[in-house]
Amino acid sequence: MSSPDRAVSRLAGAYRRLRGTRGARWAVDLAFVLAAVLLVGAWQTRGHLERGTAPSIVLPSLTGERVALDSLRGKPVLVAFWAPWCPVCKAASGNLSWVSRLAGDRARVVTIAAAYEDLADVRAYVREQGVELPVLLADDGAVRAFRVDSFPTYYFLDAQGRVKRSAAGYTTTVGMLLRLLL
């Protein structure tokens, strides 16, 4: 048997032994789960804005002041679109607060209420969920500009206001923080 044939035979034997181990089965299962999560995330964000400058919008805040998204430049920004009727938004609301606390002065988090019928619905959501973050009120133009077609939708902007990445649906605190700061 030639040297390359012996090497292939040894590798094949090592693979057969490894395949039967618990660790290898866990690794394969983990790889499939990770691939599924990445594929679902790519499908969910297929219509989102591409990398590049975020739309320049000015929206009223829940407190009545007008806020230009451009005024948030200088630090990374997490822009979170949500709807008061959305159960997934409610489940992820606390994660946004944690991201804001953990990021501290290194980044900003702003939430944008959309798809609501009455301002009272937004105020009730903020009260019930204990939202302590700035809340802007989206109009149809802002929703179209950011191509929001599901809730929650997240955009992660760099310090220059460029879209780095986006996400849709429930996202963990760690997932948001990593996307925001990396």
Secondary structure, 3 states (H helix, E strand, C coil): CCHHHHHHHHHHHHHHHHHCCHHHHHHHHHHHHHHHHHHHHHHHCCCCCCCEECCCCEEEECCCCEEEHHHHCCCCEEEEEECCCCHHHHHHHHHHHHHHHHHHHHCEEEEEECCCCCHHHHHHHHHHHCCCCCEEECCHHHHHHCCCCCCCEEEEECCCCEEEEEEECCCCHHHHHHHHHC
